[in-house]
Amino acid sequence: MAANGTSLEAVLFDWGGTLSVYEPVDMLGMWRIAAAVLAPDDPEPVAQRLLAAEDHWWRVHVAAGDRSGTTEELIRSVAAETGLDVVAAAQSAYLSAWGETVAHDPCAAEVLRELRRRGLRTGLLSNTHWPRAVHEQWLAKDGLLDLLDVRLYTSDMTHMKPHREAFAALLAAVGVTDPARAVFVGDRPRDDIAGAKAAGMRAVLLTGRPVPPSDVTADAELADLSGLLDLVDSW
């Protein structure tokens, strides 16, 4: 039972910094790999433009009501500005480089397995411009794919978290009609906690990540996923 007396039906998750382990990454270095495909004779200026374009992409899309988008759109915009081509190859190189950095929380699989053993549905909602297929490949590699009943990526959607429509889509996909019967676990106060609570869900914040703060109070805070089962059992 949840603390408010409502039985829980689902425990739902963010991906980056929640199911996956946060690792500091050289963002310019990642874009250099794409730039080396787009402009092999002089990649550095293109890498700088790609990084600036990504920063601009996030700011503009958030300001536009948390509109979503894709990696292809981002790279294609820079390629068009510079008169470059081979967008698909640049995207593939960029995403492959990211794949080398991805690691999931060592206890994620067991936590998901135990939640399902308790009869709870599981799901994922990730703010991302990366393609679904890439995320699914990474999840499958670490045995998490089949432990998540639904997996939603905002690159396939109109809006990103914290927009209410993103959370409504997640609840609908997992089959929960009363948001109070769902818990969302994430590491970003604005995207994950404020968004989930505005949608009527309970929210658990994973602390200690270098993410922007927000004036919102989670229903519970944990250092990592290892304490989640005890928390859910107490609810």
C-alpha positions in Angstrom: 0.0 0.0 0.0 1.2 3.5 -0.7 1.5 5.9 2.2 -1.8 7.5 1.3 -3.6 4.1 1.5 -3.7 3.6 -2.3 -2.3 0.3 -3.6 0.6 0.7 -6.0 0.3 -0.7 -9.5 3.5 0.4 -11.2 7.0 1.7 -10.5 8.3 3.7 -13.4 11.8 5.0 -14.2 13.9 7.6 -15.8 16.9 6.2 -17.7 20.1 8.4 -17.6 21.4 8.7 -14.0 18.7 6.4 -12.7 18.7 3.0 -14.4 22.0 3.9 -16.0 25.0 5.1 -14.0 26.0 8.7 -14.4 29.4 9.1 -15.8 31.1 12.4 -16.7 31.5 12.6 -20.5 33.5 14.9 -22.7 30.5 16.2 -24.8 32.8 17.9 -27.3 34.8 14.7 -27.7 31.6 12.8 -28.6 30.7 15.4 -31.3 34.3 15.2 -32.6 33.6 11.6 -33.6 30.6 12.7 -35.7 32.5 15.7 -37.0 35.3 13.4 -38.2 32.8 11.8 -40.5 31.1 15.0 -41.6 34.3 16.9 -42.2 37.4 14.6 -42.0 39.7 17.3 -43.4 38.8 19.9 -40.7 36.6 18.3 -38.0 37.2 20.7 -35.0 35.0 23.7 -36.2 32.2 21.3 -37.0 32.5 19.6 -33.7 32.2 23.0 -32.0 29.1 23.8 -34.0 27.5 20.4 -33.2 28.1 20.9 -29.5 26.7 24.5 -29.7 23.7 23.2 -31.7 22.9 20.5 -29.1 23.0 23.1 -26.3 20.8 25.4 -28.4 18.5 22.4 -29.2 17.8 21.7 -25.5 17.3 25.3 -24.6 14.9 26.0 -27.5 12.9 22.8 -27.1 12.5 23.4 -23.4 11.4 27.0 -24.0 9.0 25.8 -26.6 7.0 23.9 -24.0 9.3 20.9 -23.7 9.0 19.9 -27.3 10.9 16.8 -28.3 13.2 16.0 -31.3 15.8 13.6 -32.7 19.5 13.3 -33.1 19.1 13.2 -36.8 17.4 16.6 -36.8 20.1 18.1 -34.8 23.0 16.8 -37.0 21.1 17.5 -40.2 20.6 21.2 -39.2 24.4 21.6 -38.8 25.1 19.6 -41.9 22.8 21.9 -43.9 24.4 25.0 -42.5 27.9 23.9 -43.4 27.0 22.2 -46.7 28.1 18.8 -45.4 26.4 15.4 -46.0 26.7 11.8 -44.8 24.4 12.6 -41.9 23.5 8.9 -41.2 27.2 7.9 -41.0 27.9 10.8 -38.6 24.9 9.9 -36.4 26.0 6.2 -36.3 29.6 7.2 -35.3 28.3 9.6 -32.6 25.9 7.0 -31.1 28.4 4.2 -31.2 30.8 6.4 -29.2 28.1 7.0 -26.6 27.5 3.3 -26.4 31.0 2.7 -25.1 30.2 4.9 -22.1 26.9 3.3 -21.1 26.7 1.2 -17.9 23.6 0.4 -15.9 23.2 0.3 -12.1 24.5 -3.1 -11.0 21.3 -3.7 -8.9 18.9 -2.5 -11.6 18.0 -5.9 -13.0 17.4 -7.4 -9.5 15.2 -4.4 -8.5 13.1 -4.7 -11.7 12.8 -8.4 -11.3 11.7 -8.1 -7.7 9.2 -5.3 -8.5 7.6 -7.6 -11.1 7.6 -10.5 -8.7 5.5 -8.3 -6.3 3.0 -7.9 -9.1 4.0 -4.3 -10.0 4.3 -3.1 -13.6 7.5 -1.4 -14.7 8.2 1.2 -17.3 10.7 3.7 -18.6 10.4 7.3 -19.8 13.6 8.9 -21.0 14.2 12.4 -22.3 16.3 11.8 -25.3 17.0 12.8 -28.9 18.7 9.4 -29.5 16.7 6.7 -31.5 14.7 4.0 -29.7 16.8 1.2 -31.3 19.9 2.5 -29.7 18.4 2.6 -26.2 16.8 -0.8 -26.7 20.2 -2.3 -27.7 21.9 -0.9 -24.6 19.1 -2.2 -22.3 19.2 -5.6 -23.9 22.9 -5.8 -23.5 22.6 -5.6 -19.7 19.5 -7.7 -19.4 17.0 -4.9 -18.6 15.0 -4.8 -21.8 12.5 -7.6 -21.0 12.2 -6.4 -17.3 10.5 -3.2 -18.4 6.9 -3.7 -19.5 6.9 -0.4 -21.4 9.7 1.8 -22.7 9.0 5.3 -24.0 11.6 7.6 -25.5 10.8 11.3 -26.1 12.5 11.1 -29.5 9.4 9.2 -30.5 7.0 11.7 -28.8 5.8 15.2 -29.2 6.8 16.4 -25.7 9.6 15.7 -23.2 9.4 15.5 -19.4 8.2 17.4 -17.4 5.3 18.0 -19.8 2.2 16.4 -18.6 1.5 14.7 -21.9 4.8 12.7 -21.6 3.7 11.3 -18.2 0.2 10.7 -19.4 1.5 8.6 -22.3 3.6 6.6 -19.9 0.7 5.9 -17.6 -1.5 4.9 -20.5 1.1 2.6 -21.9 1.6 0.8 -18.6 -2.2 0.6 -18.0 -2.5 2.7 -14.9 -5.6 4.9 -14.9 -5.1 6.4 -11.4 -1.8 8.3 -11.3 -1.7 8.0 -7.5 -1.1 4.2 -8.0 2.2 4.8 -9.8 5.6 5.9 -8.5 8.2 7.6 -10.7 11.9 7.3 -9.9 14.4 9.8 -11.4 17.4 11.9 -10.7 16.3 15.3 -12.1 14.1 17.5 -9.8 12.5 19.4 -12.7 12.1 16.8 -15.3 11.4 13.7 -13.2 10.1 14.8 -9.8 8.2 18.0 -10.6 6.8 16.4 -13.8 5.6 13.2 -12.0 4.0 15.0 -9.1 2.2 17.4 -11.5 0.8 14.3 -13.2 -0.5 13.1 -9.8 2.2 10.4 -9.3 4.4 9.8 -6.3 8.1 10.6 -7.0 11.4 9.3 -5.7 14.5 11.4 -6.2 17.9 9.7 -6.6 20.3 12.2 -5.0 23.9 13.2 -5.5 23.8 13.6 -9.3 25.3 16.8 -10.9 21.9 18.0 -12.3 20.1 21.4 -12.2 18.2 22.0 -9.0 14.5 22.8 -8.8 12.2 23.9 -6.1 10.2 20.7 -5.7 10.0 18.2 -2.9 10.1 14.5 -3.7 8.0 11.9 -1.7 11.2 10.2 -0.9 15.0 10.4 -1.6 17.5 7.6 -2.1 21.2 7.6 -2.8 20.8 4.8 -5.3 18.4 2.0 -6.4 19.4 -0.4 -3.7 16.9 1.1 -1.2 14.0 1.2 -3.6 12.4 -2.2 -2.8 12.3 -1.5 1.0 10.7 1.9 0.2 8.1 0.4 -2.1 7.3 -2.3 0.4 6.8 0.4 3.1 4.3 2.1 0.8 
